[in-house]
């Protein structure tokens, strides 16, 4: 993978043309822009290129490459679209076309151009005037061009005799540049609110992201001294939003040349302080880069926020030439360009306009049945953010958010405005936000004194709400679109990860790691083995590893949630309630208020309170349903006073469906693997018997992943007093079908041999049993023998070699010779005439029996063969049976670089010499 920067220079095309001019095929319509025009109108300022092999994992690598490249260039606004398009185009190249993919990213002042080239240049020549078909959206492949047409500003297809290149260009959002203008003159009560003294924290961050400078205002704002934070990563105290698709990460923001925006800093008291920040990347005289961060309280953002240059003022409206747009007068100029900033500015202006103590703004869900808290001032915003309340809270007009309402005293109607319960607010006025008659939200202002508001204030607030409703809805739709694209990219990557494993434990870990911290602060996965089993707590994860054990201990004491198959997230309040009670009991015992003996505060109160805080927010449960059965539950949680937003719950539901199928696939694979291995182990002989006067060693290797038994088999068993039967065979083929004949042969040999039949008679009856299998029968090579140790230290063998590689006899003087003659194999003809041969092993002799997986070991055109096996055996004089078998196997493995593709079995029997060992 190569990357490079070429400032102010047009890079050459990295693809070979072989001297042939490029042919281009571009879609009909304005989306395709000629390459010549595009090259003249934009200057390439940077490029990054990489090549990917034609394997499935290359798609995820390509997505990561594009994401990292564009983030590094500071193009976070278009990252999600670029990742989705690249994923489809690289998939077409490496999966559907089956070739490697060359990926090229080009940066210009106007945007980014991404090219994906493959080595499958086949194309159709369209008829004159005919429309180009880009495939059906329901097909597995062919969606890349459709996505390009939908998301890219320009796109096209270029052809050469050896390559096909699909390219697309994403334009950067228009951002006004140049001299900034001053805001309009405003009345004093509409000016931004600030404390008596505005404190600007100046923090400097080094290349590694650690704090190197921390001024006095930073100490005052956040409560840490410079000694406490110097050298520590900023991420230790920064509370960065984790919502996918809405922003870059803090590490990415610190690497950008300039960045502005909102996040939070965890103060020394443990609470998050919302701040507005302006980052500037600088370098010292040695060239070492660092980032200077200026931070103020979020409500004082006007001190740092850079105003965008707006259009020239229209002087025809008033004699003073000032704008009279009610929206701009209410919100101020310039208006925030992000939804959260717009909503926060709205509630601050509404509170100031009606001289209230607090204000809040709620947005309606898609079905308009609930309102979600999105901004507030003068209220515990961290506790209320993303909390949901019903639209219809009561039977009358004052109980509906669809109509303006004035409450002179909330103590007379407790619960009328659920958001204000326990806040000390007495009077409140609320008005709806509507767009084309549809409820989109609710705006309210409250005061601690009763009787502060009347219909006149309600009309003023409604007038303001009507002016901002359209802008709020437009910003909300923009946020939803960014979330949708970010969610699509998130789900694509999650599906890839889940599809990449069939291990149950790894699947559980992936499920949790994908949700924390992207979707939730902590996660727990319950699994259900079968319909009669209770849910079992299988995995727990928290973004702070030190809290995992505490949460796991807490959840193990709580009855698991009910396995309800109803789709969607449902609230589970048990963890927060139990944690709260446990923390209360621990605190009372530590303070001596529980009726027991007074004692000093113990160290146990810290973890208990930390666990209670970690699970004290909203907890939701999503069922894991696969193949019409609940196989578990995915539990997501937030810390104290935090809630989930609806879009995150919908994304979690999509993820839970994919995770459930992946988990069930892993379960099925594990079960079938266990069954297969159990059945295969039953085909292997039990522990080999110990034979006085004879050493025996067996080495067995089954070909194929997950196979313990294949088509090769061996056996050694007692027949009668002093006599032992031994066998080594090879069934045609490998895998489970061959293993089935293996079981038949091994068990039949034992049964027939113990009936007192001779070796030829045993094999003839086995031949008949194999032929009786009909279409399932397979031919079988078999070496069978009977061995009797003799009083003089030798061993007498009677051997029948039915189509099998001949056994080799190694004498003490190093000579090697076959110990039997070849005879017809089994399972082919009905009438066999077999005979047995007698072989005597003298002290020190070795009999080596192998299957053809040993002798047919290949490396290109070379094969080990019978002669090669004999040469290895001649070097084994004086070795024990175990050493002989090990040396033979080692020689076979070293003969070729590739792993063996056939089953192998080695049976070595040695009669010890009188003076050996």
DRENVEX-354574 format. One record per residue (C-alpha): x, y, z; residue in one letter. Coordinates in steps of 0.25 Angstrom, whole numbers, padded with zeros to 4 digits, always signed. Layout:
XYZa/...
END
This chain:
+0000+0000+0000x/+0006+0013-0004x/+0002+0028-0001x/+0007+0041-0005x/+0005+0056-0005x/+0008+0064-0018x/+0005+0078-0015x/-0001+0086-0027x/+0002+0075-0037x/-0007+0066-0045x/-0002+0052-0043x/+0000+0042-0054x/-0010+0031-0056x/-0005+0019-0049x/-0011+0009-0058x/-0003+0003-0070x/-0009+0006-0084x/+0000-0002-0092x/+0001+0010-0102x/-0014+0008-0105x/-0023+0021-0103x/-0033+0019-0092x/-0047+0016-0096x/-0058+0021-0087x/-0072+0017-0084x/-0080+0027-0076x/-0094+0027-0072x/-0104+0035-0079x/-0108+0048-0072x/-0102+0059-0065x/-0095+0050-0054x/-0084+0047-0063x/-0074+0058-0065x/-0063+0056-0076x/-0049+0053-0071x/-0043+0064-0079x/-0051+0075-0074x/-0050+0070-0060x/-0035+0070-0061x/-0034+0084-0066x/-0044+0090-0056x/-0038+0084-0043x/-0023+0083-0038x/-0020+0070-0030x/-0013+0074-0017x/-0011+0060-0011x/-0013+0045-0015x/-0013+0032-0008x/-0013+0018-0014x/-0014+0004-0010x/-0016-0010-0016x/-0024-0021-0011x/-0024-0036-0013x/-0036-0044-0019x/-0041-0049-0005x/-0053-0045+0003x/-0045-0038+0015x/-0040-0028+0005x/-0053-0021+0005x/-0052-0017+0019x/-0037-0013+0017x/-0042-0004+0006x/-0052+0003+0014x/-0042+0005+0025x/-0032+0011+0015x/-0042+0021+0010x/-0048+0025+0023x/-0034+0027+0029x/-0029+0035+0016x/-0041+0044+0016x/-0041+0047+0031x/-0026+0050+0030x/-0030+0060+0019x/-0040+0066+0028x/-0052+0062+0019x/-0061+0056+0030x/-0073+0062+0023x/-0073+0052+0012x/-0066+0040+0018x/-0078+0031+0020x/-0083+0033+0005x/-0069+0030+0001x/-0068+0017+0009x/-0081+0012+0005x/-0078+0014-0010x/-0064+0008-0009x/-0069-0004-0002x/-0079-0007-0013x/-0068-0005-0024x/-0057-0013-0017x/-0067-0024-0015x/-0070-0024-0030x/-0056-0025-0033x/-0050-0035-0023x/-0063-0044-0021x/-0071-0043-0033x/-0060-0041-0044x/-0050-0049-0036x/-0038-0040-0039x/-0030-0031-0030x/-0034-0017-0028x/-0026-0004-0030x/-0031+0008-0021x/-0027+0022-0024x/-0032+0034-0016x/-0029+0048-0022x/-0031+0061-0014x/-0034+0074-0020x/-0040+0088-0016x/-0054+0083-0020x/-0055+0070-0014x/-0050+0056-0015x/-0049+0046-0027x/-0048+0031-0024x/-0045+0021-0034x/-0046+0006-0033x/-0039-0002-0045x/-0040-0017-0047x/-0034-0026-0057x/-0048-0031-0063x/-0050-0021-0075x/-0062-0029-0081x/-0073-0019-0085x/-0085-0018-0093x/-0086-0008-0105x/-0100-0001-0103x/-0108+0001-0115x/-0110+0016-0120x/-0119+0023-0111x/-0122+0011-0102x/-0122+0013-0087x/-0111+0007-0079x/-0116-0004-0069x/-0109-0004-0056x/-0115-0016-0050x/-0126-0019-0040x/-0125-0014-0026x/-0130-0027-0021x/-0118-0034-0027x/-0105-0038-0019x/-0096-0031-0029x/-0097-0019-0038x/-0102-0009-0028x/-0089+0000-0029x/-0093+0008-0041x/-0107+0010-0035x/-0101+0015-0022x/-0091+0024-0030x/-0103+0030-0038x/-0110+0033-0024x/-0099+0038-0016x/-0088+0044-0025x/-0088+0057-0031x/-0080+0051-0043x/-0077+0037-0047x/-0073+0029-0059x/-0066+0016-0065x/-0053+0016-0072x/-0048+0004-0080x/-0034-0001-0085x/-0031-0014-0092x/-0026-0019-0078x/-0034-0011-0068x/-0048-0006-0064x/-0048+0006-0055x/-0061+0011-0048x/-0059+0025-0042x/-0067+0035-0034x/-0066+0049-0029x/-0071+0054-0016x/-0072+0070-0015x/-0069+0077-0002x/-0081+0084+0004x/-0081+0099+0001x/-0074+0107+0012x/-0073+0122+0011x/-0058+0126+0011x/-0051+0140+0012x/-0053+0151+0021x/-0062+0149+0033x/-0073+0159+0035x/-0078+0165+0048x/-0092+0161+0053x/-0103+0171+0053x/-0106+0181+0064x/-0115+0174+0074x/-0122+0179+0087x/-0115+0177+0100x/-0125+0166+0104x/-0122+0158+0091x/-0107+0158+0093x/-0100+0144+0097x/-0101+0142+0112x/-0087+0140+0119x/-0082+0140+0133x/-0077+0152+0140x/-0063+0148+0135x/-0061+0140+0123x/-0050+0129+0125x/-0043+0124+0113x/-0036+0111+0116x/-0023+0109+0107x/-0018+0095+0106x/-0007+0090+0097x/-0007+0075+0093x/+0006+0068+0087x/+0007+0059+0076x/+0003+0047+0084x/-0010+0054+0089x/-0005+0057+0103x/-0006+0070+0111x/+0007+0079+0111x/+0001+0092+0115x/-0011+0096+0124x/-0014+0111+0128x/-0020+0117+0140x/-0034+0118+0134x/-0034+0103+0131x/-0031+0101+0146x/-0043+0110+0149x/-0052+0104+0139x/-0050+0089+0141x/-0043+0088+0155x/-0030+0081+0151x/-0017+0087+0154x/-0006+0087+0143x/+0002+0076+0151x/-0011+0067+0151x/-0013+0067+0136x/+0001+0070+0129x/+0006+0057+0122x/-0008+0050+0122x/-0016+0048+0109x/-0027+0058+0107x/-0037+0046+0104x/-0036+0043+0119x/-0044+0055+0123x/-0051+0058+0109x/-0066+0053+0108x/-0067+0052+0093x/-0080+0049+0086x/-0080+0034+0080x/-0092+0035+0071x/-0088+0029+0058x/-0088+0038+0046x/-0089+0051+0053x/-0075+0055+0055x/-0060+0051+0055x/-0053+0045+0067x/-0045+0053+0076x/-0032+0048+0072x/-0036+0051+0057x/-0040+0065+0061x/-0027+0068+0068x/-0019+0064+0056x/-0027+0074+0047x/-0021+0087+0044x/-0033+0095+0049x/-0046+0090+0056x/-0057+0096+0064x/-0069+0090+0071x/-0075+0085+0084x/-0071+0074+0094x/-0070+0072+0109x/-0059+0072+0119x/-0061+0063+0132x/-0058+0072+0143x/-0051+0069+0156x/-0065+0067+0163x/-0068+0056+0153x/-0079+0064+0145x/-0077+0067+0130x/-0076+0082+0127x/-0081+0085+0112x/-0070+0094+0105x/-0068+0100+0092x/-0054+0098+0086x/-0046+0104+0075x/-0034+0095+0071x/-0021+0100+0063x/-0010+0091+0059x/+0004+0097+0060x/+0018+0093+0059x/+0030+0098+0067x/+0044+0102+0061x/+0048+0087+0061x/+0036+0083+0053x/+0029+0076+0064x/+0014+0077+0062x/+0004+0080+0074x/-0010+0085+0075x/-0014+0098+0083x/-0028+0097+0089x/-0036+0109+0093x/-0048+0105+0102x/-0060+0113+0108x/-0073+0109+0114x/-0083+0104+0103x/-0093+0116+0106x/-0081+0125+0104x/-0078+0120+0090x/-0079+0133+0084x/-0066+0137+0089x/-0059+0127+0080x/-0069+0123+0070x/-0064+0127+0056x/-0076+0134+0049x/-0078+0130+0035x/-0079+0141+0024x/-0093+0142+0020x/-0099+0149+0008x/-0098+0164+0006x/-0109+0171+0014x/-0121+0176+0007x/-0122+0191+0009x/-0136+0192+0002x/-0143+0186+0014x/-0141+0197+0024x/-0134+0211+0025x/-0123+0206+0034x/-0121+0194+0024x/-0122+0183+0035x/-0129+0170+0033x/-0143+0169+0039x/-0144+0154+0037x/-0151+0149+0050x/-0143+0137+0050x/-0130+0144+0050x/-0134+0154+0060x/-0138+0143+0070x/-0127+0133+0067x/-0116+0143+0065x/-0106+0144+0053x/-0100+0135+0049x/-0109+0124+0052x/-0102+0111+0057x/-0100+0101+0045x/-0102+0089+0053x/-0115+0083+0060x/-0110+0083+0074x/-0105+0097+0073x/-0118+0102+0067x/-0126+0096+0078x/-0118+0101+0089x/-0118+0115+0083x/-0133+0114+0082x/-0135+0110+0097x/-0126+0121+0102x/-0133+0132+0093x/-0147+0127+0098x/-0143+0127+0112x/-0137+0141+0111x/-0149+0146+0103x/-0159+0142+0114x/-0149+0145+0125x/-0150+0131+0130x/-0142+0122+0139x/-0141+0110+0129x/-0145+0106+0115x/-0146+0093+0108x/-0148+0088+0094x/-0153+0074+0090x/-0154+0068+0076x/-0165+0058+0072x/-0162+0044+0068x/-0166+0039+0054x/-0179+0034+0058x/-0182+0047+0066x/-0186+0039+0079x/-0174+0043+0087x/-0165+0055+0089x/-0150+0054+0091x/-0143+0064+0100x/-0132+0070+0091x/-0128+0083+0098x/-0130+0090+0111x/-0124+0102+0119x/-0126+0104+0134x/-0129+0089+0136x/-0121+0077+0138x/-0118+0075+0123x/-0109+0063+0125x/-0121+0056+0132x/-0132+0060+0122x/-0125+0059+0109x/-0132+0049+0100x/-0142+0046+0111x/-0156+0043+0104x/-0170+0048+0108x/-0183+0045+0102x/-0189+0055+0093x/-0203+0053+0099x/-0201+0054+0114x/-0216+0056+0118x/-0230+0057+0113x/-0231+0072+0112x/-0224+0082+0103x/-0213+0085+0114x/-0209+0071+0113x/-0206+0071+0098x/-0193+0076+0092x/-0201+0079+0080x/-0207+0092+0086x/-0201+0104+0093x/-0202+0103+0108x/-0200+0112+0120x/-0199+0106+0134x/-0199+0116+0145x/-0195+0107+0156x/-0190+0093+0154x/-0193+0089+0169x/-0208+0090+0166x/-0206+0080+0154x/-0195+0071+0158x/-0189+0063+0146x/-0195+0072+0136x/-0181+0074+0130x/-0173+0062+0133x/-0160+0068+0129x/-0161+0078+0140x/-0164+0068+0152x/-0155+0071+0163x/-0148+0083+0157x/-0155+0094+0166x/-0161+0100+0154x/-0175+0106+0157x/-0181+0113+0144x/-0178+0109+0130x/-0183+0112+0116x/-0181+0102+0104x/-0184+0103+0089x/-0183+0093+0078x/-0174+0094+0066x/-0181+0090+0054x/-0177+0089+0039x/-0189+0088+0029x/-0198+0085+0040x/-0190+0073+0045x/-0185+0073+0059x/-0169+0073+0059x/-0166+0078+0073x/-0170+0086+0086x/-0163+0098+0092x/-0165+0102+0106x/-0161+0113+0116x/-0162+0111+0131x/-0160+0120+0144x/-0159+0117+0159x/-0170+0127+0163x/-0184+0123+0160x/-0193+0132+0151x/-0182+0137+0143x/-0188+0134+0129x/-0201+0138+0122x/-0207+0136+0108x/-0199+0148+0104x/-0186+0141+0106x/-0191+0129+0100x/-0194+0137+0087x/-0180+0143+0087x/-0174+0129+0089x/-0183+0123+0078x/-0179+0134+0068x/-0164+0131+0071x/-0167+0116+0070x/-0174+0118+0056x/-0161+0125+0051x/-0151+0114+0055x/-0160+0102+0052x/-0156+0100+0038x/-0141+0103+0041x/-0141+0092+0052x/-0148+0082+0043x/-0138+0084+0032x/-0126+0083+0042x/-0133+0070+0048x/-0134+0064+0034x/-0120+0067+0031x/-0116+0060+0044x/-0124+0048+0041x/-0118+0047+0027x/-0104+0047+0033x/-0108+0037+0043x/-0114+0028+0033x/-0102+0028+0024x/-0093+0026+0037x/-0102+0015+0041x/-0101+0008+0027x/-0086+0009+0028x/-0086+0003+0042x/-0096-0008+0039x/-0087-0012+0027x/-0075-0013+0035x/-0082-0020+0046x/-0088-0031+0036x/-0074-0033+0031x/-0068-0035+0045x/-0080-0045+0049x/-0079-0053+0036x/-0064-0055+0038x/-0065-0065+0050x/-0072-0077+0054x/-0067-0077+0068x/-0078-0075+0078x/-0069-0068+0088x/-0063-0059+0078x/-0077-0055+0073x/-0081-0051+0087x/-0069-0043+0088x/-0071-0036+0075x/-0086-0033+0078x/-0082-0026+0091x/-0070-0018+0085x/-0078-0013+0073x/-0088-0007+0083x/-0079-0001+0093x/-0076+0011+0093x/-0082+0013+0079x/-0097+0011+0083x/-0096+0009+0098x/-0087+0011+0110x/-0089-0003+0115x/-0094-0016+0109x/-0098-0030+0114x/-0102-0042+0105x/-0111-0053+0110x/-0112-0066+0103x/-0122-0077+0103x/-0118-0091+0100x/-0132-0097+0097x/-0146-0094+0100x/-0146-0101+0114x/-0134-0093+0118x/-0133-0080+0126x/-0125-0068+0120x/-0110-0069+0124x/-0101-0057+0125x/-0091-0060+0115x/-0083-0047+0113x/-0082-0033+0119x/-0074-0021+0114x/-0073-0006+0119x/-0064+0005+0113x/-0057+0006+0126x/-0051-0008+0128x/-0050-0006+0143x/-0065-0006+0144x/-0068-0019+0137x/-0066-0028+0149x/-0076-0020+0157x/-0086-0020+0146x/-0085-0035+0144x/-0086-0037+0159x/-0099-0028+0160x/-0106-0035+0148x/-0103-0049+0153x/-0111-0045+0165x/-0123-0040+0157x/-0133-0049+0150x/-0130-0048+0135x/-0140-0041+0126x/-0152-0049+0120x/-0149-0055+0106x/-0160-0047+0099x/-0159-0049+0084x/-0166-0036+0081x/-0157-0028+0072x/-0151-0014+0077x/-0145-0009+0090x/-0152-0010+0103x/-0147-0003+0116x/-0142-0011+0127x/-0142-0004+0140x/-0137-0015+0149x/-0121-0012+0148x/-0123+0003+0152x/-0132+0000+0164x/-0124-0012+0170x/-0111-0004+0168x/-0117+0008+0175x/-0122+0000+0187x/-0109-0007+0188x/-0101+0007+0188x/-0111+0012+0198x/-0109+0000+0208x/-0094+0001+0206x/-0094+0016+0209x/-0103+0014+0222x/-0094+0003+0227x/-0082+0011+0225x/-0088+0023+0232x/-0094+0014+0243x/-0108+0017+0240x/-0113+0003+0238x/-0115-0001+0252x/-0102-0008+0253x/-0089-0004+0259x/-0082+0009+0255x/-0070+0007+0246x/-0061+0015+0237x/-0064+0016+0223x/-0059+0004+0216x/-0052+0003+0202x/-0064-0005+0197x/-0073+0007+0196x/-0065+0013+0184x/-0067+0001+0175x/-0082+0000+0179x/-0085+0014+0176x/-0077+0013+0163x/-0085+0002+0159x/-0098+0009+0162x/-0094+0021+0154x/-0090+0012+0142x/-0104+0005+0141x/-0112+0016+0147x/-0117+0022+0134x/-0127+0016+0124x/-0125+0001+0121x/-0132-0006+0109x/-0133-0020+0105x/-0134-0025+0090x/-0137-0040+0087x/-0128-0048+0079x/-0137-0056+0070x/-0132-0066+0059x/-0140-0076+0052x/-0153-0072+0059x/-0147-0075+0073x/-0141-0065+0084x/-0127-0070+0086x/-0123-0058+0095x/-0124-0044+0099x/-0115-0032+0096x/-0115-0022+0108x/-0110-0008+0106x/-0109+0002+0117x/-0105+0017+0120x/-0099+0023+0132x/-0107+0031+0142x/-0118+0040+0137x/-0115+0037+0122x/-0125+0032+0111x/-0124+0026+0098x/-0128+0034+0086x/-0138+0027+0076x/-0129+0026+0064x/-0118+0019+0073x/-0129+0009+0077x/-0133+0006+0063x/-0119+0004+0059x/-0117-0005+0071x/-0129-0013+0066x/-0123-0015+0052x/-0110-0019+0059x/-0117-0029+0068x/-0124-0036+0056x/-0110-0038+0049x/-0104-0042+0062x/-0115-0052+0065x/-0113-0060+0052x/-0098-0060+0054x/-0099-0065+0068x/-0109-0076+0064x/-0100-0080+0052x/-0088-0081+0062x/-0096-0090+0071x/-0101-0099+0060x/-0086-0100+0055x/-0081-0103+0069x/-0092-0114+0071x/-0090-0121+0058x/-0075-0120+0060x/-0076-0127+0073x/-0085-0137+0068x/-0076-0140+0056x/-0064-0141+0065x/-0071-0150+0075x/-0075-0160+0064x/-0061-0159+0058x/-0055-0162+0071x/-0064-0175+0072x/-0057-0180+0059x/-0043-0180+0065x/-0039-0192+0073x/-0038-0191+0088x/-0024-0190+0095x/-0015-0200+0088x/-0011-0213+0096x/+0002-0215+0102x/+0009-0227+0096x/+0020-0234+0103x/+0033-0235+0095x/+0028-0225+0084x/+0028-0210+0083x/+0017-0204+0075x/+0015-0189+0071x/+0004-0183+0062x/+0003-0169+0056x/-0010-0165+0049x/-0013-0152+0042x/-0027-0149+0035x/-0027-0140+0024x/-0037-0128+0024x/-0041-0117+0034x/-0048-0122+0046x/-0046-0137+0042x/-0041-0147+0053x/-0044-0159+0044x/-0043-0161+0029x/-0042-0172+0020x/-0029-0178+0026x/-0030-0187+0038x/-0022-0196+0047x/-0025-0206+0058x/-0017-0215+0068x/-0025-0224+0077x/-0024-0238+0084x/-0030-0250+0078x/-0027-0261+0087x/-0016-0264+0098x/-0003-0260+0092x/-0009-0256+0078x/-0011-0242+0073x/-0018-0237+0061x/-0013-0224+0054x/-0018-0217+0042x/-0016-0204+0034x/-0025-0200+0022x/-0029-0189+0013x/-0043-0187+0008x/-0045-0180-0006x/-0047-0165-0003x/-0046-0156+0009x/-0056-0150+0019x/-0069-0155+0025x/-0073-0165+0014x/-0060-0172+0015x/-0060-0172+0030x/-0073-0179+0030x/-0067-0191+0022x/-0055-0190+0032x/-0064-0193+0043x/-0070-0205+0036x/-0057-0210+0033x/-0050-0209+0047x/-0062-0215+0055x/-0064-0226+0045x/-0049-0230+0046x/-0050-0231+0061x/-0062-0239+0061x/-0058-0249+0050x/-0044-0251+0055x/-0049-0254+0069x/-0058-0265+0063x/-0045-0273+0060x/-0045-0271+0045x/-0032-0270+0037x/-0027-0257+0031x/-0032-0260+0017x/-0045-0265+0022x/-0047-0252+0030x/-0044-0243+0018x/-0053-0251+0009x/-0065-0249+0018x/-0061-0234+0020x/-0061-0233+0004x/-0075-0239+0004x/-0080-0229+0015x/-0074-0217+0007x/-0081-0222-0006x/-0094-0223+0001x/-0094-0208+0004x/-0098-0206-0011x/-0096-0192-0017x/-0090-0187-0003x/-0079-0198-0004x/-0065-0193-0007x/-0053-0202-0010x/-0043-0204+0001x/-0028-0207+0002x/-0024-0215+0014x/-0012-0221+0021x/-0017-0231+0031x/-0008-0240+0040x/-0007-0248+0052x/+0005-0248+0062x/+0010-0258+0072x/+0022-0254+0081x/+0031-0266+0082x/+0039-0271+0094x/+0053-0269+0087x/+0050-0254+0086x/+0045-0254+0072x/+0031-0251+0067x/+0023-0260+0056x/+0014-0252+0047x/+0004-0257+0037x/+0000-0246+0027x/-0010-0244+0016x/-0007-0231+0007x/-0020-0228-0001x/-0016-0217-0011x/-0009-0209+0000x/+0005-0204+0000x/+0014-0215+0004x/+0019-0215+0018x/+0035-0213+0019x/+0044-0221+0028x/+0056-0214+0034x/+0067-0224+0038x/+0078-0221+0049x/+0088-0220+0038x/+0080-0208+0031x/+0075-0216+0019x/+0060-0213+0015x/+0051-0223+0008x/+0036-0225+0005x/+0030-0235+0015x/+0018-0239+0007x/+0013-0241-0007x/+0002-0232-0013x/-0012-0238-0015x/-0026-0233-0020x/-0032-0222-0012x/-0046-0223-0006x/-0060-0217-0010x/-0058-0220-0025x/-0060-0234-0028x/-0068-0245-0021x/-0060-0257-0022x/-0046-0255-0016x/-0035-0265-0015x/-0026-0260-0004x/-0015-0266+0004x/-0006-0263+0016x/+0009-0262+0017x/+0018-0265+0029x/+0028-0255+0033x/+0038-0256+0045x/+0043-0244+0052x/+0056-0246+0059x/+0061-0238+0071x/+0064-0224+0066x/+0055-0225+0053x/+0045-0215+0050x/+0032-0217+0042x/+0027-0204+0036x/+0013-0203+0030x/+0008-0190+0024x/-0004-0185+0015x/-0003-0179+0001x/-0004-0165+0007x/+0011-0167+0012x/+0017-0173-0001x/+0009-0163-0011x/+0013-0151-0004x/+0017-0141-0015x/+0024-0128-0017x/+0022-0124-0032x/+0025-0136-0041x/+0033-0143-0030x/+0027-0154-0022x/+0033-0160-0009x/+0029-0174-0014x/+0033-0188-0009x/+0047-0186-0012x/+0048-0173-0004x/+0041-0179+0008x/+0051-0190+0008x/+0063-0181+0007x/+0057-0174+0020x/+0055-0187+0027x/+0069-0191+0025x/+0074-0179+0034x/+0065-0185+0045x/+0074-0196+0050x/+0074-0198+0065x/+0063-0188+0067x/+0051-0191+0076x/+0037-0193+0069x/+0033-0179+0073x/+0046-0173+0068x/+0044-0180+0055x/+0030-0176+0053x/+0034-0161+0057x/+0045-0161+0047x/+0036-0166+0035x/+0026-0156+0038x/+0036-0145+0039x/+0042-0149+0026x/+0028-0149+0019x/+0025-0135+0024x/+0038-0129+0020x/+0037-0135+0006x/+0027-0125+0002x/+0024-0110+0006x/+0009-0112+0005x/+0001-0118+0016x/-0003-0133+0013x/-0016-0135+0004x/-0018-0149+0008x/-0020-0157+0020x/-0008-0164+0026x/-0006-0175+0036x/+0008-0182+0040x/+0009-0195+0048x/+0022-0199+0053x/+0025-0212+0061x/+0039-0215+0066x/+0044-0228+0073x/+0054-0222+0083x/+0069-0228+0083x/+0075-0235+0095x/+0084-0223+0098x/+0076-0212+0093x/+0071-0200+0102x/
END
